[in-house]
């Protein structure tokens, strides 16, 4: 069992989630139960799954939750593109957050590979 708060990838994913909540606050009211909720849930799913996996007893279990977190990161990646194309965020914001998601995905892959090589 690991303390997820010590994992750099969790810290980065948590920061992204906080940022997603901020950037989605001004989204149109009609998106509250649509895109706003979807991108927030997907973003929160990344650190949530990392935390849950870290609380498990084996590297294989953590790795399974890392795969789920990576899937959520891909979902956020697409939703950021969609909200940019809809004009809810600008290109500068999109680039900043898309870069963060790409870094998180890379960190997840790296941790996953490390766990597999240890097993």
N, C-alpha and C positions, 0 to 999 in steps of 0.2 A: 504494500500500500504506500502510495506516494502522496505528498502534499501538493495538490495541483497548483496551488498558488506560487510554488517555486518553479514551475515549468514556464519558460520564456514564451512558448507558443500559447499557453493559456493566457498569460499576461497580455500578449499582443491581440489575441482574439477578444478578450474582455474590453480592451481599449476600442477595438473596432465596433463592438456591440454598443458601447456608450456613444460613439460617434454616429452610428446608424440611428439611434434614438433621437439625437440632436437634429440630424439632417432631415429626418422624416416628420418632425414636428410641424413644419409649415405646409406639408402636403395637403391637397384639397380634402375637405371633410368627407366627400364621397368615397375617398380611398381609405378611410379609417379601417374598414373591415376587409379591404382589398389589399392593394399593394403595401400600404403602411404596415398592416399587421403581418403580412407575409414576409416582408424583408426583415422586420424586427424579429420574428420567430426564427427565421433562417439564421440570422446573425447570432442570436442568443444560443442557438443550437450548437454552434461551434465550441464555445468555451464550456457549455453544459456537458456535451459529450466527452470532452477532454477531462473534465472534473470527474464525471461518472466512471470513465475508464481508469483514471488514476486511483479511484477508490476500490477497484477490483484487486484480486489477489495475484493475478498472473499477467505476464507481459503479453500473452496471447489475447487476453480479455481487453487489456488496454489498447492493443493494436486494432481490435474489432471496433472499439469506440472511436479510435482515430480515423478509421475508414468512414464512419458515419459523419464525423466532423468534417472530413475532406469533402464529402458529398454536399454537406450544408454550405461549405465555403464556395463550391461551384455554383450552388443555387444563388448565393449572395452575389457572386460575380455576374451572373446573368441579370439578376434583378437590378443591380446598379446600372447596367447597360440600358435596361428597359426604362428606368426612371430618368436617365439622362436623355434618352430619345423622346420621352414624353415631355421633357422640359422641366421636370421637377427639381433636378440638380443641373449645374452647369458642367462643362467639359473639364474645368480645373478640379472641381470636387470629384467628378468621376475618376479622373486620373489618380488623384490622391488615394481614394478609397480602393480602387481597383489594384493599385500597387500594394496596398496593405494586404488585401486578400491574397494576391499572388505570393507575397512573402509568407503569409500564414500557411498557405498550401505547401510551399516549399519546406517550411519548418515541420509540418505534419509528416510529409514524406520522409524527411531526414530522421525524425524520431522513430517513425515506423521501421525504417531500414535498420536503425541502430538496435531496436528491440528484436528484430528478426535475426540479426547477426549474433546477438547475445544468447538466443535460444537455441 
